[in-house]
Structure formats: structure tokens, C-alpha cells
Amino acid sequence: MGRNSVDILMLKSSRRLLRLSPALLAAVLLAACVDPAAGPTVGSSGATQALPKAGENVYVASMDAGIEIPALPVEKIPEAYRRQVVAYETDQVPGTIIINPKTKLLYYVLGKNKAIRYGIAVGKSGFEWSGEAIVAEKKTWPRWIPPKEMIARRPELAKFDEVGQPGGPTNPLGARAIYLTSGGRDYGYRIHGTPEWQSIGRNASSGCIRMINQDVLDLYSRVTGGEKVIVLTASGEMPKGLHIPAPVGPKKAAKPKAAAVVVPASSVPALKVLPTPSIATGAAVEVPAAAPATTTTAPATTTTAPAATAPACTVALVNGVCPPGN
């Protein structure tokens, strides 16, 4: 194609542009200046996803893989935990996931100091972790296999030890799971959905990051693998290395207290009361136990023992005493 032909095509294009209505012409000219956070965004998966609009109810019912995801009463979800685009100053690249356990919020960085914010639930006391990880894998309606430490704490889960719980509306991992690894090692931490949407905003899990099913579906569609995940400390600070809590075992059962032994009064033998030993013999006289104890007060008597009679003396007494030999 010669230069003259190119010039002719450009001239025709310019004439078509000029024939556009003023409103449409303005839209075409300003398209490159629109804030990308105000419209669809391209996730790391390469697909284009619509961003939530202010005041939009994104927690409606839907069907996914033949499984119904029920609508949620949006008025019962605190506004801070509803999915929304927010201003978020960060130097992290778009696609990075930042989790703040202190505020119970997860941010998916869009760029230009904007992010999509989601409400989450985090680990209970003793299960908190912090550090950096990457998105290693993701699954739809994943099978849940409880870790052995959890089975030790909750023996009723032993039935899922081998085959796990199939994916479904009551599965603890919800509609989607995003698997995390740190330094190439899987510590068992996930970002996943949950049927227990009321737990959002609380310390409720065993270390995993819970999301409302509608929200985890949205986040899942934006990641493809390899994205950086930053879990801040419990106080909301940037982590200094990886902190993994020690496994929490079952609580030791308190030793049962010995039951008090109650002996019926009828089985206790009656006590035998012994009298004061006799001065003369030292022997004690046994009183039958059946005999009722009685108190008898004898009338006071005075007995005068007869005076000893001295033998008659045949001679005169000496100093009132009979002389010896008489």
C-alpha cells in the first residue's frame, strides 16, 4: 500500500470521527483518562472481571457447578466487611494479596493505590501466623481433609481422616480454596470460602483465611498462581520473616475428683462406753451398747467409819501409849 493510499484512509477515518455526536466524541477522546479502578480490571489470570460498584449487593444467590450458593442478608454484613473498591496506599505490585488479621480485612491490590477489600475471618488465639507466601494452587469445591492435630482435638472428625469431606454447601472450605506455600513448603494454610458467613470479622479458624463464598469466587477469578500473599502480624505490622505457631494439641482432661464416700448411719456400729476402771481391781466393766445412757443422782450420804479399837494395856500408859511388851 502506497503512502497516498494511507493518507486517504486516515482522511476517511478523521471524517467518520467528526461525524460522531458530540457526547460520543467526548467519550472516545477521554477513554484513555478513565481511572481503571472505576471499571473492569484485568486480573492476573488475564480475564476481565467487573469491579463492585458502590452500594451494589454482590451477595445474591447463584448456581455454581450444580450447587446452589444462597443469597445472604447483606444488611447483616457490616459495611466494612462487604466487598468494595477502596483507596489503599501500597508499593506492592498489582495482584498482590495483603491480609490484615487485626482489622479482619483482605486486600487485592489493583495498582494506583487502589485495592478490592474483602471481609475475612482469621485464626483463633494460638493459631495466628504471619509472613509471606505465594498462591501455589486453587481448587473449586475442594475436598476437605482435616489435619491430624485437628482430629486429635476433635475426635468426631476422624471419619474424614482418609477420604475427606466431599465438596458441597456444608464443606468447611466452601466454594473455592486458594492454597498457599511459604519457601516451597505447604503449612496447611488456605484462603477459602465458608458456609459460616457469620464468622467473618472474627478470630474463628485454625489459621486459614475464611471468606464469604461470593467473595472467594470473585478473588479466585482474579488469581492464577504465583501471586505474593503478605499476612501482617496480629498488630497489623509488616512481618519480619515467617512466623508459624506450634501445633496445638488436645487439651488435657482434668483428673476427676474422688467422689466422697457416704456411709449410712445404720451401718456404723454403736460405740461401746466403758466405765472408769475400778480403783480396787483396775478392771473395766463393759456396759452393753444397747443400754441407754442414764444419769442417776444418788442422795448424798455421810458414812463415818468406826474408829479402830486399841487393845487393852495391863500397865500404866507411858505418854498415852502402852509400853512395848504389854
C-alpha positions as CSV (number, residue, x, y, z in Angstrom):
1,M,0.0,0.0,0.0
2,G,1.5,3.3,-1.0
3,R,1.8,6.5,1.0
4,N,-1.1,8.2,-0.9
5,S,-3.4,5.3,0.0
6,V,-2.5,5.5,3.7
7,D,-3.2,9.2,3.7
8,I,-6.6,8.6,2.0
9,L,-7.6,6.0,4.7
10,M,-6.5,8.4,7.5
11,L,-8.6,11.2,6.0
12,K,-11.6,9.0,5.7
13,S,-11.2,7.9,9.4
14,S,-11.0,11.5,10.5
15,R,-14.2,12.4,8.6
16,R,-16.0,9.5,10.3
17,L,-14.8,10.7,13.7
18,L,-16.0,14.2,13.1
19,R,-19.5,12.9,12.1
20,L,-19.9,11.3,15.6
21,S,-22.2,13.0,18.1
22,P,-20.5,15.4,20.5
23,A,-21.2,13.2,23.5
24,L,-19.8,10.1,21.8
25,L,-16.9,12.0,20.5
26,A,-16.1,13.2,24.1
27,A,-16.3,9.6,25.4
28,V,-13.9,8.4,22.7
29,L,-11.4,11.2,23.4
30,L,-11.5,10.8,27.2
31,A,-11.4,7.0,27.3
32,A,-7.7,6.8,28.0
33,C,-8.1,9.1,31.0
34,V,-10.6,7.0,32.9
35,D,-9.4,5.6,36.3
36,P,-9.1,1.8,35.7
37,A,-10.5,1.2,39.2
38,A,-13.8,2.7,38.1
39,G,-14.4,0.0,35.6
40,P,-13.5,-3.6,34.7
41,T,-10.0,-4.8,35.6
42,V,-7.7,-7.4,34.2
43,G,-6.7,-9.9,36.9
44,S,-3.5,-11.9,36.9
45,S,-5.4,-14.7,35.2
46,G,-5.8,-12.5,32.1
47,A,-9.6,-12.4,32.3
48,T,-11.6,-9.2,32.8
49,Q,-13.7,-9.0,35.9
50,A,-16.2,-6.3,36.8
51,L,-15.4,-4.3,39.9
52,P,-18.0,-3.9,42.6
53,K,-19.9,-0.6,42.4
54,A,-20.7,1.5,45.5
55,G,-23.8,0.3,47.1
56,E,-24.1,-2.8,44.9
57,N,-25.4,-6.0,46.5
58,V,-22.9,-8.7,45.4
59,Y,-24.3,-11.3,47.8
60,V,-27.1,-12.6,45.7
61,A,-28.0,-16.3,45.1
62,S,-26.3,-18.2,42.3
63,M,-25.7,-21.7,41.0
64,D,-22.1,-23.0,40.7
65,A,-21.2,-26.4,39.3
66,G,-24.8,-27.5,40.1
67,I,-24.5,-26.4,43.7
68,E,-26.7,-23.5,45.0
69,I,-24.9,-20.7,46.7
70,P,-27.6,-19.0,48.8
71,A,-28.1,-15.2,49.0
72,L,-27.0,-13.5,52.2
73,P,-28.8,-10.8,54.1
74,V,-26.5,-8.0,53.2
75,E,-27.9,-5.8,55.9
76,K,-26.4,-8.2,58.5
77,I,-22.9,-8.0,57.0
78,P,-21.1,-5.0,58.4
79,E,-20.4,-2.5,55.7
80,A,-16.6,-2.6,56.4
81,Y,-16.6,-6.3,55.5
82,R,-18.6,-6.0,52.2
83,R,-16.6,-6.3,49.0
84,Q,-15.7,-2.9,47.7
85,V,-13.0,-0.9,45.9
86,V,-11.1,1.3,48.3
87,A,-8.1,3.6,48.4
88,Y,-5.1,1.6,49.6
89,E,-1.6,3.1,49.6
90,T,1.0,0.4,48.9
91,D,4.1,-0.2,47.0
92,Q,3.2,-3.8,46.2
93,V,2.5,-4.7,42.5
94,P,-1.0,-5.3,41.2
95,G,-2.2,-8.8,42.0
96,T,-0.6,-8.9,45.5
97,I,-2.8,-10.1,48.3
98,I,-2.4,-8.4,51.7
99,I,-4.1,-9.8,54.7
100,N,-4.5,-7.8,57.9
101,P,-5.6,-10.1,60.8
102,K,-6.0,-7.1,63.1
103,T,-8.8,-5.5,61.1
104,K,-10.0,-8.8,59.5
105,L,-9.6,-7.5,56.0
106,L,-8.0,-8.8,52.8
107,Y,-6.8,-6.5,50.0
108,Y,-6.3,-7.5,46.4
109,V,-4.0,-4.8,45.0
110,L,-5.3,-3.2,41.8
111,G,-2.5,-0.6,41.4
112,K,-2.5,3.2,41.6
113,N,-3.1,3.0,45.4
114,K,-6.4,1.2,45.0
115,A,-7.5,-2.3,46.0
116,I,-10.5,-4.5,46.3
117,R,-11.3,-5.0,50.0
118,Y,-12.9,-8.2,51.4
119,G,-14.0,-9.1,54.9
120,I,-12.4,-12.2,56.4
121,A,-12.1,-14.4,59.4
122,V,-8.7,-15.3,60.8
123,G,-7.1,-17.8,63.2
124,K,-8.1,-18.1,66.8
125,S,-5.8,-17.4,69.7
126,G,-2.8,-19.7,69.3
127,F,-3.4,-20.3,65.6
128,E,-2.2,-16.9,64.3
129,W,0.6,-16.8,61.7
130,S,2.3,-14.1,59.7
131,G,4.8,-13.8,56.9
132,E,4.9,-14.1,53.1
133,A,3.5,-16.9,50.9
134,I,2.6,-17.5,47.3
135,V,-0.5,-18.8,45.6
136,A,0.5,-22.3,44.8
137,E,-2.8,-23.9,43.7
138,K,-6.5,-23.3,43.6
139,K,-9.5,-25.6,43.5
140,T,-13.2,-25.4,43.0
141,W,-15.5,-27.0,45.7
142,P,-12.4,-28.7,47.3
143,R,-12.5,-31.8,49.3
144,W,-11.6,-31.1,53.0
145,I,-9.2,-33.4,54.9
146,P,-8.8,-32.2,58.5
147,P,-5.2,-32.2,59.8
148,K,-4.2,-34.8,62.4
149,E,-3.8,-32.1,65.0
150,M,-7.5,-31.1,64.5
151,I,-8.6,-34.7,64.7
152,A,-6.8,-35.0,68.0
153,R,-8.7,-32.0,69.3
154,R,-12.0,-33.1,67.8
155,P,-12.1,-37.0,67.5
156,E,-15.5,-36.8,65.8
157,L,-13.7,-35.7,62.6
158,A,-11.8,-39.0,62.4
159,K,-14.3,-40.2,59.8
160,F,-12.8,-37.7,57.3
161,D,-9.2,-38.8,58.1
162,E,-8.7,-40.9,54.9
163,V,-11.1,-39.8,52.2
164,G,-12.0,-36.3,53.5
165,Q,-15.3,-34.5,53.2
166,P,-16.5,-34.0,49.6
167,G,-17.1,-30.5,48.3
168,G,-20.6,-29.1,48.9
169,P,-22.6,-26.5,50.7
170,T,-21.6,-27.7,54.2
171,N,-18.0,-28.3,53.4
172,P,-15.7,-26.1,55.7
173,L,-13.7,-24.9,52.6
174,G,-16.7,-23.5,50.9
175,A,-16.9,-22.9,47.1
176,R,-13.3,-22.2,46.4
177,A,-9.8,-22.7,48.0
178,I,-6.6,-20.9,47.3
179,Y,-3.6,-23.0,48.5
180,L,-0.6,-21.2,50.0
181,T,3.0,-22.2,50.3
182,S,6.0,-20.5,52.0
183,G,9.5,-21.2,50.9
184,G,8.2,-24.1,48.9
185,R,6.5,-25.7,51.9
186,D,2.8,-26.3,52.4
187,Y,2.0,-25.5,56.1
188,G,-1.7,-26.2,55.5
189,Y,-2.9,-22.6,55.2
190,R,-5.6,-21.7,52.7
191,I,-7.7,-18.8,51.6
192,H,-11.1,-20.4,51.3
193,G,-14.9,-19.9,51.3
194,T,-17.1,-20.8,54.2
195,P,-20.7,-21.6,54.9
196,E,-20.3,-19.9,58.3
197,W,-20.5,-16.4,56.9
198,Q,-21.4,-15.1,60.3
199,S,-17.8,-15.8,61.4
200,I,-16.5,-13.1,59.1
201,G,-14.8,-10.3,61.2
202,R,-13.8,-12.7,64.0
203,N,-10.9,-14.9,65.1
204,A,-12.6,-18.2,64.3
205,S,-10.4,-20.5,62.2
206,S,-7.4,-22.8,62.8
207,G,-5.2,-20.4,60.9
208,C,-6.8,-20.4,57.4
209,I,-8.3,-17.2,56.0
210,R,-12.1,-17.5,55.6
211,M,-14.1,-15.6,53.1
212,I,-17.8,-15.3,52.2
213,N,-18.5,-17.7,49.3
214,Q,-19.5,-14.9,46.9
215,D,-16.2,-13.1,47.8
216,V,-13.9,-16.1,47.4
217,L,-15.5,-16.7,44.0
218,D,-14.5,-13.2,43.0
219,L,-10.9,-13.4,44.3
220,Y,-10.5,-16.9,42.8
221,S,-11.3,-15.4,39.3
222,R,-8.6,-12.8,39.7
223,V,-5.6,-15.0,40.6
224,T,-3.9,-17.7,38.6
225,G,-0.9,-18.7,40.7
226,G,2.4,-17.3,41.8
227,E,0.9,-14.1,43.3
228,K,2.5,-12.9,46.5
229,V,0.5,-13.1,49.7
230,I,1.5,-11.0,52.7
231,V,0.0,-11.8,56.1
232,L,0.6,-9.0,58.5
233,T,1.3,-9.5,62.2
234,A,-1.5,-9.7,64.8
235,S,-0.9,-5.9,65.4
236,G,-1.2,-5.1,61.7
237,E,2.6,-4.6,61.1
238,M,4.6,-5.8,58.2
239,P,6.0,-9.3,59.1
240,K,9.7,-9.8,59.7
241,G,10.1,-13.3,58.4
242,L,7.8,-16.2,58.7
243,H,6.1,-17.0,62.0
244,I,4.3,-20.3,62.2
245,P,2.7,-21.2,65.6
246,A,3.5,-24.6,67.2
247,P,0.8,-27.2,66.6
248,V,-2.0,-27.1,69.2
249,G,-2.8,-30.5,70.6
250,P,-5.9,-31.6,72.5
251,K,-6.5,-30.1,75.9
252,K,-5.6,-32.4,78.8
253,A,-8.6,-33.6,80.6
254,A,-8.7,-32.6,84.2
255,K,-8.4,-35.5,86.6
256,P,-11.8,-36.4,88.1
257,K,-12.1,-35.6,91.8
258,A,-12.6,-38.6,94.1
259,A,-16.2,-38.9,95.0
260,A,-17.0,-38.5,98.7
261,V,-18.0,-41.8,100.3
262,V,-21.2,-41.5,102.3
263,V,-21.7,-44.3,104.9
264,P,-25.3,-44.8,106.1
265,A,-25.7,-44.2,109.7
266,S,-27.3,-47.5,110.2
267,S,-24.2,-49.3,109.1
268,V,-21.9,-47.7,111.7
269,P,-21.5,-49.9,114.8
270,A,-22.6,-48.4,118.0
271,L,-19.8,-47.2,120.3
272,K,-19.3,-49.1,123.5
273,V,-18.9,-46.8,126.5
274,L,-16.5,-48.2,129.2
275,P,-16.8,-47.0,132.8
276,T,-13.9,-45.6,134.7
277,P,-11.7,-48.5,135.9
278,S,-12.2,-49.7,139.4
279,I,-9.6,-48.5,141.9
280,A,-9.6,-51.7,143.7
281,T,-9.2,-54.1,140.7
282,G,-8.2,-51.9,137.7
283,A,-10.7,-53.9,135.6
284,A,-13.3,-52.3,133.4
285,V,-16.8,-53.4,133.5
286,E,-18.4,-53.5,130.0
287,V,-21.7,-51.8,129.6
288,P,-23.9,-53.2,126.8
289,A,-24.2,-50.7,123.9
290,A,-28.0,-51.1,123.7
291,A,-28.4,-49.9,127.2
292,P,-29.5,-46.3,127.1
293,A,-27.2,-43.9,128.9
294,T,-28.9,-42.8,132.1
295,T,-27.8,-40.4,134.7
296,T,-28.8,-41.2,138.3
297,T,-28.1,-38.9,141.1
298,A,-27.7,-40.7,144.4
299,P,-28.7,-38.9,147.6
300,A,-25.7,-37.6,149.4
301,T,-24.8,-39.7,152.4
302,T,-22.2,-39.4,155.0
303,T,-20.7,-42.6,156.5
304,T,-18.4,-42.4,159.4
305,A,-16.0,-45.3,159.6
306,P,-15.8,-46.8,163.1
307,A,-12.7,-45.9,164.9
308,A,-10.2,-48.7,165.3
309,T,-10.3,-50.2,168.8
310,A,-6.9,-50.3,170.5
311,P,-6.0,-53.5,172.7
312,A,-6.3,-53.1,176.5
313,C,-3.0,-52.3,178.3
314,T,-2.3,-54.1,181.6
315,V,0.2,-51.4,182.9
316,A,0.1,-47.7,183.1
317,L,0.3,-45.9,179.8
318,V,3.5,-44.0,179.0
319,N,2.8,-40.8,177.3
320,G,-0.6,-42.2,176.4
321,V,1.0,-45.3,174.7
322,C,1.1,-48.8,176.1
323,P,4.7,-49.7,176.7
324,P,6.1,-52.5,174.4
325,G,5.8,-56.0,175.7
326,N,2.4,-55.4,177.3
